[in-house]
Amino acid sequence: MMLRADAGIEMFSDSNIHAVAELAKACFTTPWSEDIYRRELDNPQSVGFVCMIGGEAAGFIHCNFVLDELTLNTLCVAEKYRRQGIARALWAAVTEMMQGVCSVCYLEVRESNLPARTLYESLGFTQNGYRPRYYSQPDEAAVLMICNL
Ligand SMILES: CC(C)(COP(=O)(O)OP(=O)(O)OC[C@H]1O[C@@H](n2cnc3c(N)ncnc32)[C@H](O)[C@@H]1OP(=O)(O)O)[C@@H](O)C(=O)NCCC(=O)NCCS
């Protein structure tokens, strides 16, 4: 699916990190604070992209990496912009940037989060673990997934 013409994918920066934190608040019960996202701007082991539409953050992805291992921490898209290929495009931006740097990506996802699990499977992730009671608010198991890049 082509990304809509008014959408722009940008790396995290001083000018968009506030919008990123606001979107995290809208999407998650226990979001990272704006301070934490801001500190990631100075972290050389961090990679983040945001999809901007009309001056607001429509979606973002944030990963960390150590050696050749990438961890996908957060991927979210504002409700009104879902099912338009934005998550897929954000993932493509990360994999393009990490080409030749990382060979594998790990993530954890709430067991009940079928939209995300379906997305990750469609991106090539497979389940490689399960952690009961990993999440709080509400308590829930994590499904661990892995993808070769
Ligand atoms: C999961 C999430 C990031 C998907 O974002 P999105 O931009 O809507 O995803 P895309 O449009 O790129 O979808 C790509 C594919 O993912 C799968 N998918 C996405 N949403 C889905 C849903 N609600 N049900 C089933 N499959 C879904 C489909 O395979 C889809 O391809 P298709 O539209 O061609 O069928 C979004 O629903 C979201 O932000 N959820 C809340 C936050 C969250 O749970 N994040 C993940 C945990 S960190």
The ligand as a MOL file (V3000), in Angstrom:
LIG
                    3D

  0  0  0     0  0            999 V3000
M  V30 BEGIN CTAB
M  V30 COUNTS 48 50 0 0 0
M  V30 BEGIN ATOM
M  V30 1 C -0.8260 -2.0780 15.7020 0
M  V30 2 C -0.8470 -0.7340 14.9810 0
M  V30 3 C 0.5100 -0.0410 15.2020 0
M  V30 4 C -1.0490 -0.9530 13.4680 0
M  V30 5 O -0.8960 0.2910 12.7910 0
M  V30 6 P -1.5310 0.5610 11.3320 0
M  V30 7 O -0.8690 1.7650 10.7630 0
M  V30 8 O -3.0010 0.5590 11.4450 0
M  V30 9 O -1.0530 -0.7390 10.5470 0
M  V30 10 P -0.9550 -0.8730 8.9390 0
M  V30 11 O -2.0680 -0.0800 8.3090 0
M  V30 12 O 0.4220 -0.5830 8.5030 0
M  V30 13 O -1.3040 -2.4160 8.7970 0
M  V30 14 C -0.4120 -3.3630 8.2480 0
M  V30 15 C -0.9740 -4.7590 8.4540 0
M  V30 16 O -1.0880 -5.0610 9.8510 0
M  V30 17 C -2.2260 -5.8890 10.0930 0
M  V30 18 N -3.2060 -5.1580 10.8970 0
M  V30 19 C -3.1500 -3.8640 11.2950 0
M  V30 20 N -4.2130 -3.5500 12.0650 0
M  V30 21 C -4.9630 -4.6680 12.1470 0
M  V30 22 C -6.1920 -4.9820 12.7880 0
M  V30 23 N -6.8760 -4.0510 13.5100 0
M  V30 24 N -6.6640 -6.2340 12.6920 0
M  V30 25 C -6.0040 -7.1790 11.9800 0
M  V30 26 N -4.8380 -6.9280 11.3210 0
M  V30 27 C -4.3280 -5.7030 11.4180 0
M  V30 28 C -2.7990 -6.1900 8.7250 0
M  V30 29 O -2.1300 -7.3330 8.2520 0
M  V30 30 C -2.3710 -4.9500 7.9480 0
M  V30 31 O -2.3480 -5.1390 6.5660 0
M  V30 32 P -3.6880 -4.8390 5.7020 0
M  V30 33 O -4.2430 -3.5240 6.1680 0
M  V30 34 O -3.1810 -4.8180 4.3050 0
M  V30 35 O -4.6080 -5.9800 6.0340 0
M  V30 36 C -2.0040 0.1640 15.4910 0
M  V30 37 O -3.1920 -0.5910 15.4990 0
M  V30 38 C -1.7930 0.7370 16.8710 0
M  V30 39 O -1.1680 1.7900 17.0210 0
M  V30 40 N -2.2920 0.0840 17.9310 0
M  V30 41 C -2.1940 0.6070 19.2870 0
M  V30 42 C -0.7630 0.6220 19.7920 0
M  V30 43 C -0.1630 -0.7640 19.7970 0
M  V30 44 O -0.8020 -1.6960 20.2300 0
M  V30 45 N 1.0920 -0.9070 19.3080 0
M  V30 46 C 1.7740 -2.1800 19.2870 0
M  V30 47 C 2.3700 -2.5390 20.5920 0
M  V30 48 S 3.8510 -1.5590 20.9310 0
M  V30 END ATOM
M  V30 BEGIN BOND
M  V30 1 1 1 2
M  V30 2 1 2 3
M  V30 3 1 2 4
M  V30 4 1 2 36
M  V30 5 1 4 5
M  V30 6 1 5 6
M  V30 7 2 6 7
M  V30 8 1 6 8
M  V30 9 1 6 9
M  V30 10 1 9 10
M  V30 11 2 10 11
M  V30 12 1 10 12
M  V30 13 1 10 13
M  V30 14 1 13 14
M  V30 15 1 14 15
M  V30 16 1 15 16
M  V30 17 1 15 30
M  V30 18 1 16 17
M  V30 19 1 17 18
M  V30 20 1 17 28
M  V30 21 1 18 19
M  V30 22 1 18 27
M  V30 23 2 19 20
M  V30 24 1 20 21
M  V30 25 1 21 22
M  V30 26 2 21 27
M  V30 27 1 22 23
M  V30 28 2 22 24
M  V30 29 1 24 25
M  V30 30 2 25 26
M  V30 31 1 26 27
M  V30 32 1 28 29
M  V30 33 1 28 30
M  V30 34 1 30 31
M  V30 35 1 31 32
M  V30 36 2 32 33
M  V30 37 1 32 34
M  V30 38 1 32 35
M  V30 39 1 36 37
M  V30 40 1 36 38
M  V30 41 2 38 39
M  V30 42 1 38 40
M  V30 43 1 40 41
M  V30 44 1 41 42
M  V30 45 1 42 43
M  V30 46 2 43 44
M  V30 47 1 43 45
M  V30 48 1 45 46
M  V30 49 1 46 47
M  V30 50 1 47 48
M  V30 END BOND
M  V30 END CTAB
M  END
